[in-house]
């Protein structure tokens, strides 16, 4: 497991395959393995002839897990991704994020557009702009004494997911408090890289993809039929759409 230093934290990542590089940024309470390896994404992309780099965001996986919410601002997490590209000597890469990882990808593409060849926003549509939630019940669920004390359906879903993936609940609660920062429609309009917005049609968390795609100068939407926020991640329509998008982009 290789690591590098970013902002005083040790960040873990994986680096597999050969060819054009793509950086994968996972979602909240997940990890590079849960989000990308267990769903078959890494194997799919490697077989397509790509170099696949997947990062464990701060607070997740095998990376350091501070409990200070100020350490989880989205811009800081985007700089972790940028420093990983620096660490690997990569001037540019395609980037794909899911959910929180898509938000991080958007901040990366906005701040360092020259480093992002194309970007895939998975599991995040207009929620990037309007802050679609609910989020506070998720924080409360992560801080609850036990899952038995949780009444909120979405909060309970995230608590169970965090426990299944072995997450640090205090670090995740801190992350959720700070990592919900939206972008304005005007800011989204400055993300000029070719962009694909892929969201399940039953996803009640992400916000609809067509609106975000319309704000992006070079955006297109990919609805993932009959999938919710959790089940869309490894869907074959999502994978086929991303492979086609990567093959078509300049």
C-alpha positions, 0 to 999 in steps of 0.5 A: 500500500503506497502512501504520500504526505499531504497537508501533514496527513498520510494519504494511501492510494493504489496505482495499477495498470498501464496507459492513460491515467484516471484518478478515482475519488471515492464517496463518503464513508467508503474507501478506494477498495469498497467504492472501486475495487469491490464493484469491479471498476478498477479491473474494468478500467485496467482491462480497458487499457488505463492506468488506474489510481485510486485514493483513500480520502482523508478520514477514510480507508487506510489514510489518516483520520483527524477528528477536527471538522476543519480538516475536511473542507472540500478544497483541502481534500481536492488538494490531496488529489492534486498532490497525489498527481504531483507525487506521481509526476502526472501533469494531467489525468481523467478524474472520476468521483462518486458522491462526495468524491464527485464534489471533490472532483468538481473542486479539483477541476475548478481550481486546477483545470489544467490537471483534469483532462475529463471528469465524471461526476458519479452519484452527484447531480444538482446536489453539487449546487443546491446542497441536496441532503438531508445531511444533519440526520446523517451526522446525528446517526454517526454520533448516536450511541448505537444504530438501535437509537437511530430513527432517520432512514437515511441516517441509519443507512449511512451508519450501517454502511460506515460500520460495515466498512469499518469507518472511524465514526468520529472522523466521518461525523467531522467529515460530514459536517465540513464536506457539504460545501456547494458550488454556485452555478457560475462556478460550475460554468467555469469547469470546462473539461468534458464532463459526464454526470451519472446518477441513478434514477432512484437516487434521492440524495444526488439531485438530478443529473440533467440540470448539472450537465446543462450548467457545465460547458461540456457536460452530458447526463447519464441516467442510470436506470432503476438504481438508487445512490448505493446500487448505482456505483457498480452498475453496468450502464454506468460502466459502459457509459463511462468507457464510452465517454472516455473513448470519445473525449478529445 
